[in-house]
């Protein structure tokens, strides 16, 4: 006895609706993503074996950051020009004329010496007396 076999139906999965859902999810993630622009300089501080930790952080202070390329920023605000006069103007504006504020210079380890001297010169000309250089603690050698 020979039985006839039923032919199987071809099962197809309709991917059109799945692709629509994926595109809608992609659009949702693109629209809800927030993009932030960081205006801070990346500074790799030099190492020092000795030093003291920063004093009270609640007191208003000024910070001059100098990148490896010699770009200045005062309190995380990039300066348009990298010269002595624009640095002095930015320090004067940020301090409001108060030269008793502590001023720290954070220079990249690969910064040219002239950029650091320019920052120290600007602080000296304006009359800042509390000046400190920022470093990171050197790793202890076994």
PLY file of the C-alpha trace (Angstrom):
ply
format ascii 1.0
element vertex 142
property float x
property float y
property float z
element edge 141
property int vertex1
property int vertex2
end_header
0.00 0.00 0.00
1.36 3.26 -1.05
0.32 6.35 0.88
0.48 9.74 -0.63
2.44 12.31 1.22
1.12 15.76 1.63
3.33 18.41 0.26
4.58 20.73 2.92
3.83 24.37 2.64
6.80 26.68 2.47
6.89 28.76 5.61
8.14 32.29 5.04
8.71 34.82 7.74
7.68 38.27 6.74
10.56 40.54 7.83
9.08 43.81 6.60
7.37 44.59 9.91
10.48 43.57 11.88
12.62 45.95 9.84
10.11 48.73 10.48
10.33 48.14 14.23
14.15 48.16 14.13
14.19 51.47 12.23
11.75 53.02 14.70
13.94 51.90 17.62
17.02 53.29 15.90
15.25 56.61 15.34
14.16 56.66 18.99
17.72 56.13 20.26
19.16 58.75 17.93
16.60 61.35 19.00
16.92 60.67 22.74
20.71 60.59 22.83
22.32 63.67 24.31
25.57 64.95 22.94
27.82 66.95 25.22
30.66 69.13 24.12
33.44 69.25 26.59
35.41 72.45 26.59
37.94 71.32 29.11
41.52 70.71 28.17
43.05 67.31 28.61
46.05 67.80 30.86
48.42 65.02 31.91
49.99 66.44 35.05
53.66 65.87 35.81
54.60 63.70 38.76
56.14 64.84 42.04
57.38 62.78 44.96
56.83 65.46 47.59
54.06 67.97 47.96
51.03 68.85 49.99
47.35 68.26 49.28
45.15 71.16 48.27
43.67 73.17 51.09
39.99 73.97 51.54
38.19 73.39 48.22
35.14 75.44 49.20
37.01 78.72 48.91
36.74 80.25 45.46
39.94 79.73 43.55
41.32 80.27 40.09
42.77 77.53 37.95
44.92 78.02 34.87
45.13 74.86 32.77
47.73 74.62 30.03
47.56 71.83 27.46
50.54 70.17 25.81
50.04 72.49 22.83
50.23 75.60 25.02
46.48 76.38 24.96
45.32 78.25 28.09
42.03 77.92 29.93
40.98 79.82 33.05
38.43 77.98 35.22
37.63 75.63 32.30
36.99 78.51 29.88
39.20 78.31 26.81
40.94 81.50 25.79
40.71 82.66 22.19
44.31 83.87 22.14
47.25 82.30 23.92
49.15 85.40 24.87
49.94 87.28 28.06
47.35 90.05 27.64
44.37 87.76 27.03
45.43 85.59 29.98
45.69 88.65 32.22
42.25 89.86 31.06
40.69 86.46 31.78
42.30 86.29 35.24
41.14 89.81 36.05
37.60 88.99 34.92
37.39 85.71 36.85
38.89 87.09 40.05
36.92 90.33 40.05
40.08 92.15 41.10
40.60 90.03 44.23
44.29 89.07 44.15
44.07 87.23 47.48
42.37 84.25 45.79
44.49 81.10 45.50
45.71 80.50 41.96
46.77 77.08 40.73
48.56 76.32 37.49
47.91 72.90 36.00
50.27 72.38 33.10
50.59 69.25 31.04
53.86 67.37 31.55
54.77 68.02 27.91
53.94 71.72 27.93
56.67 74.06 26.80
58.34 75.88 29.64
57.49 79.26 28.06
53.73 78.68 28.46
54.15 78.02 32.20
56.35 81.11 32.57
53.70 83.17 30.75
51.05 82.00 33.23
53.32 82.79 36.20
54.16 86.18 34.68
50.45 87.03 34.28
49.79 86.07 37.90
52.76 88.11 39.11
51.80 91.21 37.12
48.27 91.12 38.53
49.59 90.70 42.10
48.47 87.17 42.97
50.42 85.95 45.99
48.93 82.46 46.60
50.30 80.52 43.65
50.65 76.74 43.44
51.64 74.25 40.77
49.46 71.16 40.37
51.09 67.74 40.03
50.12 64.13 40.55
51.79 61.93 43.12
54.48 59.72 41.66
53.95 56.00 41.89
56.11 54.42 44.56
58.98 52.34 43.22
59.56 48.92 44.83
0 1
1 2
2 3
3 4
4 5
5 6
6 7
7 8
8 9
9 10
10 11
11 12
12 13
13 14
14 15
15 16
16 17
17 18
18 19
19 20
20 21
21 22
22 23
23 24
24 25
25 26
26 27
27 28
28 29
29 30
30 31
31 32
32 33
33 34
34 35
35 36
36 37
37 38
38 39
39 40
40 41
41 42
42 43
43 44
44 45
45 46
46 47
47 48
48 49
49 50
50 51
51 52
52 53
53 54
54 55
55 56
56 57
57 58
58 59
59 60
60 61
61 62
62 63
63 64
64 65
65 66
66 67
67 68
68 69
69 70
70 71
71 72
72 73
73 74
74 75
75 76
76 77
77 78
78 79
79 80
80 81
81 82
82 83
83 84
84 85
85 86
86 87
87 88
88 89
89 90
90 91
91 92
92 93
93 94
94 95
95 96
96 97
97 98
98 99
99 100
100 101
101 102
102 103
103 104
104 105
105 106
106 107
107 108
108 109
109 110
110 111
111 112
112 113
113 114
114 115
115 116
116 117
117 118
118 119
119 120
120 121
121 122
122 123
123 124
124 125
125 126
126 127
127 128
128 129
129 130
130 131
131 132
132 133
133 134
134 135
135 136
136 137
137 138
138 139
139 140
140 141
